[in-house]
């Protein structure tokens, strides 16, 4: 065989192999099941949108970004709400001091409105595009002295925190936007459940799951334990409960003043 014959033979084999691979790919594509369509939108969100427009839109805007009433898309209360537990309380009790009447909505209607608001908040977060480095001047709109007075007075922050303890030099540990986020939405501390059995034995650990019927936790030894709530006594110890309660009472001025004070802790 001449060198030219060898080259021709290699080319023929390469061509045959290429055609074979293409054939397999075409067969695979043709016989593969159709890709599933995008997830069907949750009907609760659309129901909530309609219900919100009828009951709340005249004050908070049809898209919940505010009108006569405040913006709910960026509301701390909405951010901490779980399936309507906080939103429902405000809807049913109203806020007469701020001109919001009580509304006798059903649990289902509240749940739908909560689903809509959480969806709007998630959409806003995805589209925000806020840079990790953010000019502190754009956030420092409050009064540090007023923030310090609130911290040590009406806010009650000094009952759990100290500028010479856990908050020592805190402004040097985080960027301005991270500091404000951590101030409003602290994390890293889990709810603890103390489960008392009919025998009197107590089992304690971080909550792994909790609903109206079951509580589950991790013991200190690492064991995962689950209990039916109708057969035990459950005590929940939430170290962040005070934060969530305070968020509903904070004014915009309080937030800005507190952050201005936090920025002085360097």
Secondary structure, DSSP 8 states (H G I E B T S, - for coil): --HHHHHHHHHHHHHHHHHHHHHHHHHHHHHS-----S----HHHHHHHHHHHHHTHHHH-TTSS-SSS--STT-HHHHH-STTTTHHHHHHH-BGGGTB------HHHHHHHHHHHHHHHHHHHHHH---SS--HHHH--S-HHHHHHHHHTTT-GGGT--TTTTTTTGGGTS-HHHHHHHHHS--S---EEEEE-TTS-EEEEEEEEE-SSEEEEE-TTS-EEEEEGGGSEEEEE-TTHHHHHHHTT--HHHHHHHHHHHTT--
